[in-house]
């Protein structure tokens, strides 16, 4: 595309960022993909310099040494592939999602004083997340033996309470996690504690256009160093990815393409 802008080239707003896994690790998917509605992207290159002084105030010579190359990007959506490519380097299991649920307030029944909460969406019970007294909001205490007043036990999604709480007419709200694996489009992953040195790498391609002037950057070898997801009360949670980049086997760092010759 030619430059149709009549003013010096400017950059405005976010562009498109495409990641391509290129470390060749086991299970690594080399298919390029859009990281997902990039909101911010910054690329920082900083060099160390060394000054040589004589007897005067200003240096005689300044030489440039090693460089630090880092970047940061924010996305408006959460992408499992981006998390995997930038940081985890693992494997997603598709077709299964995990959820949280809370039962309606339920009175503790008579012998055997058990409640089995209904798992939504024909899912499977996964984990106990606590029980509260529906009237007072106070949490009940989990025990491994026979519960007494204010206590409960849990086994395979069956909750057992005390006879005393039955006599007192206590109602409870049961919180639990469950998974759904039938026809769900989602995915999950158990994050592994990999050996030190396990390093997924990826290529980053970024492009944006303003008034017909194109700007294109390609970083050949990137390594993710941090993923941050801030959950806020009245704002969107935008994944933020920190990364570093370095030379490929041809000793090339990246490529920059501009629409102007200025």
BAGU-39947 format. One record per residue: residue in three letters; y negated, z, x of N, C-alpha, C in turn. Coordinates in pm, whole numbers, padded with zeros to 5 digits, always signed. Example, Ala and Ser with C-alpha at 12.3 -4.5 7.8 and 13.67 -1.06 7.14 Angstrom:
2
ALA+00569+00780+01319+00450+00780+01230+00330+00780+01320/SER+00225+00708+01285+00106+00714+01367-00003+00787+01290/
This chain:
262
UNK+00120+00000+00085+00000+00000+00000-00124+00000+00088/UNK-00218-00088+00060-00342-00093+00137-00438+00015+00094/UNK-00536+00040+00179-00637+00140+00149-00741+00079+00056/UNK-00752+00133-00065-00850+00084-00162-00971+00176-00171/UNK-00975+00278-00088-01085+00373-00090-01199+00321-00003/UNK-01322+00335-00051-01438+00288+00024-01507+00400+00101/UNK-01451+00522+00095-01507+00634+00169-01402+00681+00268/UNK-01440+00764+00368-01340+00813+00463-01223+00880+00389/UNK-01105+00868+00448-00985+00919+00381-00993+01069+00361/UNK-00961+01112+00241-00958+01254+00206-00823+01286+00144/UNK-00789+01413+00148-00666+01460+00086-00702+01559-00024/UNK-00636+01547-00138-00668+01634-00250-00540+01662-00328/UNK-00516+01789-00357-00403+01826-00440-00270+01811-00371/UNK-00163+01852-00438-00030+01845-00380+00026+01704-00385/UNK+00128+01681-00305+00197+01554-00305+00343+01574-00342/UNK+00428+01492-00283+00572+01498-00309+00642+01534-00179/UNK+00730+01633-00182+00807+01674-00065+00955+01650-00091/UNK+01018+01578+00000+01160+01546-00009+01231+01609+00110/UNK+01339+01682+00085+01417+01746+00190+01551+01673+00205/UNK+01596+01662+00331+01724+01599+00360+01798+01685+00461/UNK+01907+01744+00421+01986+01828+00513+02045+01740+00623/UNK+02029+01779+00751+02074+01692+00860+02143+01767+00974/UNK+02196+01887+00947+02266+01959+01053+02414+01926+01058/UNK+02467+01859+00953+02607+01820+00952+02703+01935+00938/UNK+02657+02050+00890+02745+02165+00875+02849+02145+00765/UNK+02949+02232+00764+03055+02222+00665+02997+02234+00525/UNK+03024+02136+00442+02975+02137+00305+02830+02098+00290/UNK+02764+02062+00400+02623+02025+00393+02608+01893+00319/UNK+02520+01893+00218+02496+01773+00138+02377+01697+00197/UNK+02400+01576+00253+02290+01502+00315+02206+01421+00217/UNK+02228+01439+00087+02154+01362-00012+02008+01407-00018/UNK+01910+01318+00003+01769+01358-00010+01737+01402-00152/UNK+01645+01499-00165+01606+01543-00299+01463+01596-00296/UNK+01396+01583-00408+01261+01635-00426+01269+01786-00439/UNK+01191+01858-00357+01200+02004-00357+01155+02062-00490/UNK+01075+01989-00566+01041+02034-00701+00896+02070-00721/UNK+00813+01972-00754+00675+01997-00794+00601+02085-00693/UNK+00581+02032-00574+00514+02107-00468+00375+02147-00512/UNK+00342+02274-00494+00211+02326-00531+00121+02339-00409/UNK+00180+02372-00295+00106+02382-00170+00197+02339-00055/UNK+00136+02278+00048+00208+02249+00171+00111+02262+00286/UNK+00151+02338+00388+00069+02349+00509+00157+02327+00631/UNK+00103+02258+00731+00172+02231+00856+00081+02279+00968/UNK+00132+02368+01052+00051+02429+01157+00114+02401+01294/UNK+00032+02348+01385+00073+02326+01523-00030+02395+01612/UNK+00014+02491+01690-00078+02564+01779-00020+02569+01920/UNK-00105+02545+02020-00064+02544+02159-00118+02666+02232/UNK-00041+02715+02326-00091+02814+02419-00167+02742+02530/UNK-00279+02799+02571-00355+02742+02682-00371+02846+02792/UNK-00382+02796+02914-00398+02884+03030-00524+02842+03105/UNK-00611+02939+03129-00737+02913+03199-00726+02955+03345/UNK-00779+02870+03433-00786+02902+03575-00931+02931+03611/UNK-00955+03053+03665-01091+03096+03696-01111+03108+03847/UNK-01234+03084+03886-01278+03114+04022-01370+03233+04016/UNK-01486+03220+04084-01582+03331+04084-01683+03324+03972/UNK-01680+03214+03896-01779+03195+03790-01723+03233+03653/UNK-01810+03232+03554-01773+03279+03422-01682+03183+03348/UNK-01703+03055+03363-01625+02957+03289-01506+02909+03371/UNK-01398+02871+03304-01278+02829+03377-01299+02699+03452/UNK-01225+02686+03560-01227+02563+03638-01137+02457+03575/UNK-01024+02503+03523-00928+02412+03461-00864+02483+03342/UNK-00838+02408+03239-00763+02459+03125-00643+02367+03104/UNK-00524+02426+03100-00403+02349+03080-00331+02397+02955/UNK-00263+02304+02891-00193+02337+02768-00046+02362+02798/UNK+00007+02468+02739+00147+02504+02761+00234+02474+02642/UNK+00312+02571+02598+00406+02550+02488+00335+02550+02352/UNK+00403+02491+02255+00346+02480+02121+00431+02555+02021/UNK+00367+02609+01920+00435+02672+01807+00416+02583+01685/UNK+00524+02546+01620+00517+02453+01508+00577+02519+01385/UNK+00496+02542+01285+00540+02610+01163+00483+02541+01040/UNK+00541+02572+00926+00493+02518+00801+00523+02611+00686/UNK+00463+02582+00572+00484+02662+00451+00465+02572+00332/UNK+00551+02589+00232+00531+02514+00109+00565+02601-00011/UNK+00492+02577-00119+00517+02644-00246+00557+02540-00348/UNK+00652+02577-00433+00697+02487-00538+00675+02551-00674/UNK+00648+02467-00775+00623+02518-00909+00752+02546-00985/UNK+00866+02501-00932+00994+02526-00998+01093+02581-00897/UNK+01199+02644-00949+01303+02701-00864+01416+02600-00850/UNK+01449+02565-00725+01553+02467-00697+01663+02532-00614/UNK+01786+02530-00666+01899+02582-00590+01924+02502-00464/UNK+01906+02371-00471+01928+02287-00354+01825+02318-00246/UNK+01700+02346-00287+01598+02382-00187+01633+02514-00121/UNK+01676+02613-00197+01716+02741-00140+01830+02723-00039/UNK+01925+02639-00075+02039+02615+00013+01997+02544+00141/UNK+01914+02441+00127+01874+02358+00241+01785+02435+00336/UNK+01691+02512+00282+01594+02581+00367+01651+02708+00427/UNK+01736+02780+00354+01775+02913+00402+01924+02941+00398/UNK+01987+02930+00282+02122+02982+00266+02227+02900+00340/UNK+02221+02769+00327+02321+02684+00389+02460+02708+00334/UNK+02470+02748+00208+02598+02782+00149+02645+02679+00048/UNK+02720+02727-00052+02778+02638-00153+02754+02697-00291/UNK+02701+02615-00380+02681+02657-00518+02806+02627-00600/UNK+02838+02716-00694+02944+02693-00790+02878+02652-00921/UNK+02897+02527-00960+02831+02477-01079+02909+02514-01205/UNK+02839+02514-01317+02902+02540-01445+02917+02686-01479/UNK+02860+02776-01401+02868+02919-01429+02731+02983-01411/UNK+02693+03064-01507+02568+03139-01498+02594+03287-01527/UNK+02509+03372-01468+02513+03516-01495+02391+03555-01576/UNK+02411+03651-01666+02304+03695-01755+02306+03848-01766/UNK+02199+03902-01824+02194+04044-01860+02184+04055-02011/UNK+02243+04162-02066+02238+04182-02211+02230+04330-02241/UNK+02181+04360-02360+02175+04498-02410+02233+04500-02550/UNK+02322+04592-02575+02383+04602-02709+02281+04661-02806/UNK+02298+04638-02934+02215+04711-03031+02249+04860-03028/UNK+02158+04942-03078+02186+05086-03084+02311+05109-03167/UNK+02408+05178-03105+02539+05197-03169+02576+05344-03165/UNK+02615+05397-03281+02657+05537-03287+02793+05552-03219/UNK+02807+05660-03142+02934+05688-03074+03039+05720-03180/UNK+03148+05643-03186+03248+05663-03292+03340+05781-03262/UNK+03424+05810-03357+03523+05918-03340+03631+05872-03244/UNK+03728+05959-03222+03837+05933-03127+03881+05787-03131/UNK+03889+05719-03016+03883+05772-02878+03742+05766-02817/UNK+03637+05763-02902+03498+05770-02856+03462+05652-02763/UNK+03511+05535-02795+03486+05418-02710+03404+05313-02784/UNK+03326+05239-02705+03251+05124-02756+03275+05008-02659/UNK+03309+04893-02714+03323+04771-02634+03214+04674-02678/UNK+03105+04662-02602+02996+04575-02645+03040+04430-02653/UNK+02986+04359-02751+03017+04217-02767+02942+04136-02662/UNK+03017+04059-02585+02956+03975-02481+02904+03847-02546/UNK+02776+03814-02529+02721+03694-02594+02782+03564-02540/UNK+02770+03460-02618+02805+03323-02577+02948+03311-02528/UNK+03037+03393-02584+03179+03391-02544+03195+03409-02394/UNK+03108+03491-02337+03111+03514-02193+03210+03621-02154/UNK+03208+03655-02026+03299+03754-01969+03219+03870-01912/UNK+03258+03992-01947+03191+04111-01894+03198+04110-01742/UNK+03085+04145-01676+03082+04144-01530+03056+04281-01471/UNK+02951+04352-01516+02916+04479-01453+02837+04567-01549/UNK+02856+04697-01535+02780+04797-01610+02641+04809-01550/UNK+02538+04808-01635+02400+04823-01589+02332+04945-01649/UNK+02412+05037-01701+02355+05163-01749+02357+05177-01900/UNK+02354+05302-01944+02353+05335-02087+02239+05431-02114/UNK+02168+05410-02223+02059+05499-02260+02079+05554-02401/UNK+02025+05673-02422+02025+05733-02554+01922+05657-02639/UNK+01966+05598-02750+01878+05513-02830+01761+05589-02889/UNK+01775+05719-02911+01668+05799-02973+01567+05848-02871/UNK+01617+05894-02757+01528+05956-02658+01492+05865-02542/UNK+01570+05759-02522+01547+05672-02406+01599+05729-02277/UNK+01661+05846-02281+01714+05907-02161+01843+05839-02118/UNK+01862+05818-01986+01986+05755-01940+02102+05853-01942/UNK+02219+05802-01975+02341+05881-01964+02395+05868-01822/UNK+02475+05964-01780+02528+05967-01644+02668+05908-01639/UNK+02690+05816-01547+02822+05754-01530+02912+05850-01453/UNK+03033+05871-01504+03132+05956-01438+03265+05881-01431/UNK+03353+05928-01344+03485+05866-01332+03591+05940-01412/UNK+03563+06062-01451+03659+06140-01528+03625+06139-01676/UNK+03668+06245-01746+03640+06257-01889+03495+06296-01910/UNK+03418+06216-01986+03275+06247-02004+03253+06374-02084/UNK+03146+06442-02049+03095+06552-02130+02963+06506-02191/UNK+02893+06595-02260+02769+06557-02328+02672+06491-02228/UNK+02617+06375-02267+02521+06305-02182+02586+06222-02074/UNK+02719+06203-02082+02790+06126-01980+02870+06013-02045/UNK+02913+05918-01961+03001+05810-02008+03083+05760-01891/UNK+03193+05693-01922+03272+05623-01820+03288+05479-01867/UNK+03326+05393-01774+03339+05249-01807+03455+05189-01732/UNK+03533+05108-01799+03644+05038-01735+03663+04904-01804/UNK+03646+04794-01726+03667+04658-01777+03588+04631-01905/UNK+03466+04685-01913+03380+04658-02027+03402+04749-02146/UNK+03489+04849-02133+03511+04946-02239+03442+05077-02199/UNK+03350+05124-02283+03271+05243-02253+03327+05362-02332/UNK+03349+05472-02261+03401+05594-02324+03296+05704-02316/UNK+03276+05775-02428+03174+05879-02436+03240+06013-02471/UNK+03158+06116-02478+03211+06251-02503+03221+06279-02653/UNK+03313+06366-02687+03327+06409-02826+03203+06485-02870/UNK+03138+06554-02776+03017+06631-02811+02906+06540-02858/UNK+02890+06424-02792+02784+06331-02834+02820+06265-02967/UNK+02950+06254-02995+02991+06203-03126+02953+06302-03235/UNK+02980+06428-03209+02948+06532-03307+02797+06540-03330/UNK+02720+06519-03222+02573+06527-03232+02512+06402-03293/UNK+02593+06301-03320+02541+06179-03382+02458+06093-03288/UNK+02489+06097-03160+02412+06019-03062+02444+05870-03075/UNK+02339+05789-03072+02354+05645-03065+02310+05599-02925/UNK+02374+05495-02874+02346+05451-02738+02317+05301-02734/UNK+02246+05263-02631+02223+05122-02599+02292+05095-02465/UNK+02380+04997-02462+02457+04965-02343+02400+04840-02276/UNK+02366+04852-02150+02316+04740-02072+02425+04691-01977/UNK+02444+04560-01972+02551+04508-01888+02521+04365-01844/UNK+02590+04322-01739+02582+04184-01692+02708+04111-01734/UNK+02692+03981-01760+02807+03900-01797+02790+03758-01743/UNK+02898+03684-01741+02891+03545-01696+02949+03453-01801/UNK+02895+03331-01802+02940+03228-01894+02981+03107-01812/UNK+03104+03060-01829+03155+02950-01747+03199+02831-01830/UNK+03174+02834-01959+03222+02727-02046+03108+02636-02086/UNK+03102+02518-02023+03004+02418-02062+02862+02449-02023/UNK+02840+02547-01935+02704+02580-01893+02659+02488-01779/UNK+02533+02446-01778+02486+02354-01674+02443+02424-01545/UNK+02440+02557-01544+02383+02630-01431+02477+02640-01312/UNK+02442+02729-01220+02519+02747-01097+02494+02886-01041/UNK+02583+02931-00953+02562+03058-00885+02617+03048-00744/UNK+02575+03141-00658+02619+03143-00520+02621+03286-00470/UNK+02725+03323-00400+02730+03450-00329+02675+03425-00189/UNK+02569+03495-00153+02504+03474-00023+02588+03539+00085/UNK+02629+03459+00183+02719+03505+00287+02643+03562+00406/UNK+02707+03659+00474+02653+03715+00598+02710+03634+00714/UNK+02647+03519+00742+02697+03427+00843+02675+03479+00984/UNK+02749+03423+01079+02731+03458+01218+02592+03422+01267/UNK+02539+03501+01358+02411+03469+01422+02423+03332+01487/UNK+02321+03250+01467+02323+03115+01521+02353+03010+01417/UNK+02405+03052+01300+02427+02956+01191+02291+02908+01142/UNK+02262+02778+01158+02127+02730+01136+02127+02597+01060/UNK+02107+02600+00929+02088+02474+00857+01957+02407+00899/UNK+01958+02278+00921+01835+02205+00953+01815+02095+00851/UNK+01690+02052+00837+01659+01948+00739+01539+01866+00784/UNK+01530+01746+00732+01413+01660+00751+01321+01677+00631/UNK+01192+01685+00657+01092+01697+00551+01007+01571+00547/UNK+01003+01507+00431+00915+01393+00408+00813+01432+00302/UNK+00686+01410+00334+00579+01449+00242+00480+01334+00229/UNK+00441+01303+00106+00347+01194+00084+00252+01228-00030/UNK+00128+01182-00016+00030+01199-00123-00068+01083-00117/UNK-00136+01057-00227-00228+00944-00238-00355+00988-00309/UNK-00469+00942-00259-00598+00966-00325-00677+00836-00325/UNK-00710+00786-00443-00784+00661-00457-00721+00547-00378/UNK-00588+00543-00379-00519+00435-00311-00494+00457-00164/UNK-00552+00561-00105-00530+00592+00036-00407+00682+00049/UNK-00310+00636+00123-00185+00710+00135-00182+00794+00261/UNK-00111+00904+00251-00090+00996+00364+00057+01031+00363/UNK+00122+01015+00478+00267+01034+00486+00298+01112+00614/UNK+00381+01216+00600+00425+01295+00715+00577+01307+00708/UNK+00643+01291+00822+00786+01316+00832+00811+01408+00951/UNK+00877+01520+00926+00917+01613+01030+01069+01603+01045/UNK+01113+01567+01165+01252+01528+01183+01350+01645+01177/UNK+01314+01757+01234+01406+01871+01239+01332+01998+01198/UNK+01368+02053+01084+01305+02175+01035+01411+02284+01017/UNK+01367+02408+01038+01454+02524+01019+01382+02624+00929/UNK+01442+02661+00819+01381+02760+00731+01388+02899+00792/UNK+01280+02975+00777+01275+03111+00831+01254+03216+00722/UNK+01205+03174+00605+01175+03273+00502+01162+03205+00367/UNK+01215+03270+00265+01192+03229+00127+01141+03350+00051/UNK+01029+03334-00017+00969+03444-00091+00951+03403-00236/UNK+00990+03490-00328+00975+03465-00470+00914+03590-00533/UNK+00788+03583-00567+00717+03698-00623+00721+03693-00775/UNK+00777+03797-00835+00786+03805-00981+00666+03888-01030/UNK+00579+03824-01109+00455+03887-01151+00452+03908-01302/UNK+00365+03998-01344+00358+04032-01485+00302+03919-01569/UNK+00192+03859-01525+00125+03758-01606+00103+03629-01529/UNK+00198+03591-01446+00184+03467-01370+00322+03410-01341/UNK+00323+03286-01299+00449+03220-01267+00499+03263-01130/UNK+00630+03270-01116+00691+03296-00986+00715+03163-00918/UNK+00646+03139-00805+00659+03013-00734+00729+03037-00601/UNK+00845+02977-00581+00915+02993-00453+00827+02947-00337/UNK+00823+03027-00232+00744+02995-00112+00840+02988+00007/UNK+00841+02873+00074+00934+02849+00183+00857+02840+00315/UNK+00895+02923+00412+00840+02915+00547+00942+02845+00636/UNK+00893+02762+00728+00985+02691+00816+00918+02662+00950/UNK+01000+02631+01048+00954+02582+01178+01013+02444+01198/UNK+00954+02365+01287+01009+02234+01315+01009+02209+01465/UNK+01100+02122+01510+01120+02102+01653+01166+01959+01678/UNK+01190+01925+01805+01220+01788+01843+01362+01749+01807/UNK+01380+01621+01773+01513+01566+01752+01571+01522+01887/UNK+01693+01468+01892+01751+01429+02021+01668+01327+02098/UNK+01584+01250+02029+01499+01153+02096+01367+01214+02142/UNK+01356+01349+02134+01235+01421+02171+01114+01380+02087/UNK+01141+01354+01960+01036+01322+01864+01022+01438+01766/UNK+00898+01479+01741+00871+01591+01650+00860+01542+01507/UNK+00782+01436+01489+00759+01386+01356+00678+01259+01359/UNK+00637+01215+01240+00560+01094+01225+00449+01118+01123/UNK+00331+01063+01151+00218+01072+01058+00167+00932+01031/UNK+00146+00898+00906+00095+00766+00867-00031+00784+00784/UNK-00140+00718+00826-00268+00726+00757-00308+00589+00705/UNK-00395+00590+00604-00440+00465+00544-00563+00407+00614/UNK-00625+00488+00700-00747+00442+00766-00726+00434+00917/UNK-00816+00366+00985-00813+00357+01131-00923+00439+01194/UNK-00986+00525+01115-01096+00608+01166-01041+00714+01260/
